Amino acid sequence: MEKRYNVILFGIQENKEADEVVQAISVAFSITPDKARALLSKTSGTLIKKNVTAEIAKRYQTALVQAGAKAKYSPSTDSAKKLELTPIQQAKSTCPACGQPLEDEEGKEAQAVCPHCKVVIAKYVVNQQRKDEEKVVRERLERIKHVQQEEQARQRQQSEDEARRKALEDRIRKQLGLPAAINTRGRLISSAALMLFLGVGAGIGVSKLFLGETGKLPPSEMQLSIDMLNGMPALEIPTSTENQQLSDPDTQALPGASPQEQIAALSQTLIEKTIKPITNGSALMSEAPSQQIISSDLSDTATEPVNPATPPPQFTLIEKREDLEWDTYLLEQARFSADLDELKQSQQLAIAIQQPSMRYQALLFTVLGYLRLGQPENASSLLDAILDHIASISSVDHRVAIATGLVPLFVEANQPALATRVLKQTESWLTTSGVADRVAETWARLAWAQAWLGMSDSAITSLDHAVSALDQLRTDQARIEAISQLGKAFAQLSERDQADKILSQGQTLAEAIEQTATRQAALEDLARAWVEIGHLQRAVAIGQAIESPDERDRFLLALLERQALAGHSFGLPSLAEMINSVVDQAFAYALLGRTTATPEIADAHFQHAIRITDRINEPLLTKLALQASIARLQSRTNDKASVALFRRAANTLQQSNLTTAQKDASWAKLAANAARARKLAMAENYLRKIATTDVATATQADLEEVRPIITIMPERRPQS
């Protein structure tokens, strides 16, 4: 019989904060903070798990130690008793209520009623199960209540900070003799509003104050830039061209009502329309699940690769999860080049970005650069070329998603006239083309962008179209995507309470979806919406509720990666601790190091990530690939440490007993990551060590693709 073990907890590690460990334990094991604190207070030893296999015991010990507790596992005495040669017929069962043997006076076992406490065994077991279920539900709701209380406290603090900043700004404006601010996100008065309310003619006149005269450009670097842009491939996504009804009399905004009343009415209608899921939604799903940013290569025990019997379909140098970091780095470099007035290089770096929305956002840095240099004609011509290129995308909803994503950048750069041009083009796509199942989502995107520009009336009209279109949606997934966008639009209109209600209703609807893949995709959409309106904890709660450990780790790591690379680091260390897979957790800490502005904290995150990789022994391929990825991320903040980690991985690979094919795959990983770390000489050295022709050819092609991008990057690198 397999040997069994007990897991024992011995309190908190000396170098850890008690509150942090309590929180980590309560989250990791789904218990209340008070219960976690009680368990940790007993330094003499508390039995956590009894009579389990060595694998399970090790996993519990690892989770406890990572959370900051002291823990060990030792052989169970119960397992030794099980090895005794006791005849089965002599084994005595006991009463679940009083613990006494279930035997009557004649020695015959009584199965129905306990002879000691007279409890009906079956009823007692059923009642106990119900109590256990009630306990689990109560603890889950207590955790939700705790998260909600934290979020409410954060919102109160945010409101107080905003009020304080506004009062400070008003006081300083009064001292300086400046008029009251009119260019805020809540009430923007600009050429955007004039364009809508005064008509196109007057709007163009105002726009010229921002852009100057537009006309044809002479042959120049500007024309070369437009030619480069026109050579960039467009997204080709099939779409339906059927016309859509824009509004419904039952959901139109109330005539004569205030904007707040109209928004409240729309919100109530929206919530009423999302009470029940679409019964046939799963059968009508025709779209493939959204591509995943993150994938887990290894279980948390780090002993075997996932699906070892299924080889990858083709040789790949860079895993998909690393592409987002590379695109983010290119975006940062494009912005930095534009700040240095190197506009041609900025545009070349932007075009190298693979993620479409990020690519077009990076191109706007060049547009803004021309405006900063006093060249409005060039800025206008390049913006026209960008919009023409977006218009070539066959899918209208993808056009709208990309175009509306540009609006915040123009608003933040104080260029409302350019934002208005983008919105007018976007609205024309919506009113002249069909968007099939995504009509509600697309109108909600437009409302969100209009709210960014302070166009409240236009945003309410767009919301009216979006809510009306909900009845046309044929799948649960399409409805959830629309609800997610609607929640963000309401939040952008400063209607946070309404946004919370909408997204909460959408989450209830998503959790009721029967098909697992559809339900998971829907919850991920809602999690992204929660994050974008500032509710990270609500998104984390969605991830923690995922039953599959691998899926839960993938979700949490994807969430952390998006937040970290977007520059939002608050709360992410705790999120990293929730990840159980050692591979994913190490990458998570490397992401924290890559995006942390303080060098000392960044180095601490990277050192922790490297310590986690040191616990991985097999398979060595996974460990080396992870170290290569971490070294590339570390190059963004600490070149010297990055080089040391690359060399360490290379030395390990050189001395290993891996097969030639395995070594070649690892050398290719090192070369690809070294190139993206701007260490081309090191990458070339790794390339020369590859013996297999196919792998060497693929690696060479990858380096040739990266080399010209690296050579045009600025010499001085911006801090991430």
N, C-alpha and C positions, 0 to 999 in steps of 0.2 A: 504494500500500500504506500502511496506517495506521502512523503514526510510533510507535516503541517507546522505552521508557525503562528506565533502571536505578535502583534505590532503594539509597541509600548511607547507612550508619549512622556517626555521628561521635562516639560516646561519650555521656556524661550531661550534661544541662543543669546550669548552675552552681548553681541554687537548689534542686536536688533531692537527696534522700538516696539514696546508691548502693543500699542494700539494698532500698528501696522500689521503685526503678526496675527492679532485677533481678527482683524478684517480679512486678511488673506485666508485664514483657516475657515472662517464662516462662509466665505464665498466658495472656496474650493470644495468644502464638504457639505454645503447647503444646510448649515445650521445657524442658529441665531448668534449674534456677537456675545450675548451673555453666556450662552452655553459654551462657546469657544473659550471665553475668558476663564470659565470655571475649570475646563479641562486643562488649560495651560497653567493654572495656579498650583496644581499638584505636582511639585518637583520630584516627589518620591516615585512617581511612575503611575501612569493611567493606562489601562488596557483599552486600546482603540479598536483592534480587530482581532478576533479569536479564531484559531484553528483554520487558517487559510493556506493556500499553496505558497511556495517560495516566490513565484512571479508576482502574485497579488500583494504579498507582504512587502516586497521590494518597491512596488509602485506606490503603496501607501507611505512607506518610509521616505521615498524620494519627494513625494508631494509635500509631506510635512516639513522636511528639511528645507526645501525650496521656499516654503512659506515663512521660514524663520524659526521653526521649532526644533527641539532636540527629539530624536526618535530612533528606535532600533527595532529589529525583529529577532526573535529567538525561538527555538523549537518549542512546540506546544506539548504540554503534558497530556492533554486530551488525546493527541494523536498517538502517544505511546499506549494509552489505555485501549485505543481501538485496535492495537496490534495483538492484544491478548487473545488467546484461543478460547474465548467464552462461547459455548454453544448458543446458537441463535435462539433456540426454543427457551433458553433460560434467561434471556435478556428481558428486563422488565420495563414496560412503558410507564410513564408518570403522568399525573394530572397536570394540565397546563395552568390550572388555577392555584392549587395548593402544593404541587410538587410531590405528593405522596404516590406510592406505587398503585397502579390501577388493578388491584386484585381483590376479590371478595374473600369471605371467611374461609372458603374451601380451596383457595389458591387458584381459582379460575379468574382469568382476566375479565374485568368488566369494562366494556368499550363505550357504553352509552352514558352512564352516570357514575361519577366518582363516589366510591363508598365512604370517603372521609368527609368531603365538603358538600356532597350531594349536588354538585354542579353538573348540568347537562353539557357534556363535552362539546358536541357539535355547535350548540348555541353559543357557548363561551368563545370558541374559536372564531365564529363569524363576528361576534361583537368585538373581539380583540382586533380583528382585521379592520373593522370599520373605525375603531379608535386610532389604529396606526395610520389609516388613510387620512383621517381628520387631522392627525398630528402633522403629517407631511404637508397637507394643504395649508394648515395654519402657519407653519414655519415659512412656506413659500410666500404667503400673503404678508407675513411680518417683514420678510426681506423686501418685498415690493413697497410696503409702507415706509420702510427705512430709506429706500432709494428716493421715493417721492418727497420725503421730508428734506433730504439733502438737496434735491433739485429745487424745492420751494425756497430753501434758505439761499441757494445760489442765485435764484431769480430776484429775490428781495435785495440781495447785495448788488446785483447788476443794476436794478432800477435805481437804487440809492446812488451808485456811482454815476449813472447817466444823468440823474438830476443834479448832482454836485457839479459835474463837468459843464452842464448847460448853464447853471447859475454862474459859474466862474467865467464862461465865455461871454455871457450877457453883460456881466459886470465890466470885463475888460473892454468889450465893444463900446460900452457907454463911456468909459474913461477915455477911449481913443476917439470918440465922436463918430464911430462907424454905425451904419444902419443895422437894424436887426437882421439876423441871418435868415436868408431866404433860400439858400442852396443846400438845405439838409435833405437827407434821404426821405424824411417824412413829408416835406412840402417843397419840392424843388420847383422854382419858378425860373424858367430858362427858355432858350429858343425851342426846346422840345415842346413846352406847353404852348408857346406862340405858334408853332407849326401846326398844332392840332386845332387851336381855337381861332386863329386868325386866317387859316387857310394856307394853301401851298405857296401862293405868291408872297404873302407877308413872311411866311416861314423861311423861304429862301433868302429873303432880304436879311433876316436876322442871322441865318446860318452864315452868310458871307462875313459877318463880323468875326466868326470863328475860323472860317476856312479860306477866305479870300476868293479870288476868281479861279475857276477851274477851267482847264483847257487841255489841249494836247501837249504832250511833253516832247522836247527835242530828243534825238538819239543821245542817250546818256546812261549813266549807271542806274538811274531810276527805271528807264525802259528795260534795261537788262534784268532788274529785279522783278518786274512784272512778267517778263518772259520766263524767268525761273519759276515764278508762281504758277504760270499757266502750264508748265511742264510737270507740275505735281499731280499725282494720280488722285482722282476723286473717289469717294466711297460709292459703290454701286450696290444698292440694296433694293430688291424688288418691292414695289408697293402697289396698292390698289388705287385706281383713279376715280372710283365712284364718288359722287357728290354727297355731301353730308348736310343735314339740317342743322342750322346754327343755333337756334334757340327754341324754347318751348314756352307757350303762353303761361303754363303753370309755374315756371321757374324764373320768369323775367323779373328784373329788378323792380322794386316798388316805385311807381311814379311819384315824384314829390317827396320821397323819403330822404333822410340824411344818408351820407355814405355809411355811417355806422349801422343804421337800421337796415340798409340794403345788404351789407356784409352779413349781419346777423341772420337775415332771412335766407340768404344763399347758404349759409352754414347749416341752418336747420334743415333746409331741403336736401342738402348733400348728405347729412347724417341719416335722414329718413330713407334715402335711396341706397344706403349701404348697410341696412340692417341685416339683410339676408344674402347669402352667397348665391352665385349662379349655379343652379343644380347641374347643368350639363357643361360647365366650364371646362372640366378636365378633358372631356371628349373632344372639345372644339379646339384645344390647344394645338396650334400648327407651328408655332415658333419654337426654335431650339432653346434650351435653357441658356441664360446669359453666361458668357464666358467668365470663368473664375480667375481672379487675380492671383490667388494664392493656392498652392496645393502642398499637402504634407507628403514628404518622401518617406517618412519613417515613423513607426509607432513610438510611444514615449519610452519604451524599453530599449530602443535603438539596437535591435538585434537582427532584424531582417528587413529588406526593402519591401515596399508594397507591391503585391502581385509579382513575385519573383519569376513566375513561370511565363509571364507575358512580356516580351521584349518591347521596347519603344518602337513605333512605326518607322522612325527615321532618326538620324543622328542630329542632335541639337546642341548648340554651344552654350546658349543662355536660356535658363528656364524662364517661363512666362512671368513669374513673380518678380524677376529682376528687371524686366522691361520698364515697369512703372518708375523705378528709381532712375534708370538711364534717361528716360524721357523727361523726368523732373530735373535732372542735372542739365540736360540740353536747354530746357526752359529757363533755368537760372542763368546759364551762360548767354543765352540770347538776350535776356534782360540786361545783363552786365555789359555786353557788347554795345547795346543801344545806348546805355548810360555813358559809354565812352565815345559816343557818336560814330561808332563803327557799324553803320547801318547795313551795309552789304553783308558783312559777316554775321550780323544779327539775323538777317533773313535767311542766310544759308543754314545757320544752326536751327532755325525754326522749321525749315522744310525737312530737316533730318528727323524730326520728331514723328514717331509712328502713331501715337494716340491722337485722333483727329481733333478733338476739342482743344487739347493742349497745343497742338500745332498752330491752329488759328489764333489762339490767345497769344502765342509767342510772336506771330506775325504782327500783332497790334503794337508791339514794342517799337517796330520800325515805323509804323504810322505815327505814333506819338513822338518818335525821334525826329521825324520830318517837321512836325508842328513845333517842336522845341527849337529847331534850327531856323524857324521862320520860313519854311517851305510848304505852305498849305496846299499848293497845287499838287506837289508830289504826294502829300498825305492823302488828298482826296482821290487821286488816281489809283494809288495802291489800295485804298479801301474799296474802291469800285471793283478792282481786280479780285480782291478777296471775296466780296459778295458774289461776283460772277462765278467764282470757282465753287463757292458753297451752293449756288443755285444749280450747278451741274450735278449735284448729288440727286439721284433719282428718288430717294425716300424723303418725302416732305417733312415727316416728323423728325428725321435726323437733321435736316436743314435747320429746322426751328430750334432743335436742341443745341446745335453748335452756335447759331447766330445769337440766341438769347444769352448764351454763356459769355458773349463778348461785352454785353451791356455794363456789368459791374466794373469792368476795367476802364471803360470810357468815363463812367460816373466818378470813379475814384481819381481819375486823371483830370477831372473838371472839364470834360469835353461832352456836354450834353447834346450838342448839335449832331455829333457823330453817332452817339447812341440813338438819337431819333431816326437818323437815316437807316440804321440797322433795323430798328423796330418797324419802320414803314415797309421796308422790304420784306420783313418776316410776316407782317400781317397780310401783305399781298399774296404770299405763298399760301397762306391759310384760306383766304377767301376765293382763290382761283383754282386750287387743286384739292383733291380728296386726300384724306390721311387715314382712311380705313378705320381699324379698331382703335387707333391712338388719337382720335379727334379730341376727346376730353383731356387727355394728358397734354396734348400740344397746345390747346387753348390755355390750359393752366400754366404752362411754361411761359407763354406770352404775358399772362397776367403777372407772373412773378417778375419778369423783366420790366414791365411797365411800372410795377410797384417800386422797383429799384430806382427808376427815374422820377418817382414822385407823381406819376400820372394816375392818381387814384381812381378818377372816373373811368378812364379807359380800362384800368385793371378790373374794376367791378363789372364792366361790360364783358370783358373776356372771361371772367369767372362765371358770369351768367351763361355764356356759350358752353363752358366746360361742364357745368352742373347739368345743363340741359342734355348734353351728349352722353351722360352716364347711362341712360336707358338704352343707348345703341350698342353698348359694349357686349361682346359675346363670350368673354372668358373672365374668370376670376382674376387671372394675372393682369389683364388689361385694366380691370377695375382698380386693382391695388396700385398699379403704376400711376393711374390718374389720381387716386386719393393721395398718394405720396406727393405728387406735384401740387395738388390743391392745398395740402397742408403747408408746404413751403411758401406758396403764394399768400395765404392768409397770414402767415408769420411775417412775411416781408411788408405786409400792410399794417404791421404792428398789432395784429389781432392774435396774440399768442394764445390766449385762452381758447379761441375758436380753433386754432391750428392744433392744439393739444387734443381737443375733443375729436376732431376729424381723424387725426392719426391714430388715436386710441380706438376709435370705431373701426378704422381700417385694420388695425392689429387683431381685433376680435374677429373680423371677417376672415382674415388670413389664417388664423389659428383653426378655423372651422373647415378649411379646405382639406379634403380627404387625401388627394394625391400628394405623396411626400415631396416629390421634386417641385411641383407647383407651389406647395405651401412654403417650402424653403426659399424659393426664388421670391415669393411675395414678401416674406418676412425680411429678406435682405433689402428689398426696395424700401420698405418702411424703416429699417434700421438706418439706411443712408439719409432718409428724410429727417429722422430724429436727430442725427448728427448735424445736419446742415442748419437746423433751427436751434442748435445749442444744447440738445438733450443727449449727451453722450451716454449717460447712465441708462436711459431707456433703450438705447441700441445695444448696450452690453447685456442688459437683461434678456433681450431677445436671443443673443448668442448663448447665454448660459442655459437657456431652456432647451437647446438642441440636445437630443438624446445621444446621438452618435458622437463619441469622443473625437474622432478624426474630423467630422464635419464641424464640430464645435471649435476645434483648434483652427481649422481653416477659416472659419467665419471671423473669429476674434483676431487672427493675424491680419486678415484683409482689412478689417476695421482699423486696426492699429496702424497699418501701413499707409492707408489713405490719410488718416489724421496726421501722422508724423511727417509725411512728405508734403502735406499742405501747411506745415508749420505750426500745428496745434498740438502741443506736447502735454497739456494739463491732463492729469489722470492716467496717462499712458503707462507709467511704470507698474501701477496696480493691474492694468489690463494685461501687461506682459506676464505677470505672475499667474494669471488665470490660465495660461496656455500650458497644457500638460506635456505635449511633445517636446522633447529636448531640442530637436532640430528647429522646430518652429519658434520655440522660446529663445534660442540663441540668435536666430535671425531677427526676432523682435527687438532684443536688446541692442543689436547692431544698428537697427533702424533708429532707435532712440539716440544712440551715440552719433549717428550721422546727422541728425536734425537738432541736436542740442547746441545752443550758442556758447555755453560756458565750457571752455576746454577741459577743465578738471572733471566736470560731470560727464562730458562726452567720453573721456578716457576711461572713467570708471564703468560706464555702460559697456564699452568695448571689451574691457578686461573681464567683465562678468560674462559677456557672450563667449569669449575665448575659453573661460573656465568651463562653461557648459559643454563646449565642443570637446574638451579634454576628457569628458566622461563617455564619449562615444568611442567604442573600440571597433565594432563591426557594424555594417560594412565600411571599410576604409574609404571606398569611393564616395560615400555620402559625407564622411567627415572632411575629406579634402575639398569637395565641391562647396561645402558650407564655409570652410576657411577661406577659400578663394572669394566667395561672395562677401564675407565679412571684411576681408582685406580691401576689396574695392570700395565698400562703404566707408571704411576708415580713412581711405585716401582723401576724402572730402574734408577731413578735419586735421589729420595728423599723418603727413607723408612718411615720416621716418618710421613710425609704428606700422604703417601699412606695408612698407617694404620688408620689414622684419617678419611680418606674418606671411607674406608671399614666399620669402626664402625658407621659412620654417616648413610650410606646406610642401615646397619643392624638395627639400631635403628628406622629408618623410616619404614622399613618393619615390625618390631616387633609391632609397634603401629598402623599399617594401618588396614583398614577394608576389606582387600582383602579376597577372598575365600581361602580355604585350598589349592586347586589346584594351584591358582595363587601364593600364598606364597611359596609353594614348588618349583615351577618353578624359583622364584626369589632367594630362598636359594641355589638352584642348580647353578644358574649363579654366585652367590657370591662365592660359594665353588670352582667352576672351575677356576675362575679368581684369587682367593686367592692362590690356589695351584700353578698356573703359575707365581704368584708374589713371589714364594718361601716362602709362609706363610702356611705351612702344618697344624700347630696346629689350626690356624684360620679356615682353610678349613674343618678340622674335626669337629670343633664346629658348623659350618653351616650345615654340613651333619647331625648332630644329631637332628637338628630342622625340618628335612623333615619328614612328616607324611605318605606320599603316598609311598607304597612299590616299585612300578616300578621306580619312580623318585629317590628314595633312592638307589636302586640297580644300576641304571645307573650312578649316581653320585659317588658311591663307586668304580665302575669299572674305572671311569675316574681318580679318585685319585690314584688308584693302578697303573694305567698306567703312571701317572706323577711322583709319589713318587720316583721310582728308578732313574729317570732322574735327579731330584733335588738333590738327595743324592750324585751323583758323580760330581756335578758342583764344580768349584773352590770356596774356601771360599771368597776370595776377588773378587769383581765383576768389570769388566772393564767398563769404561764410554762408553756409546753408541756414 
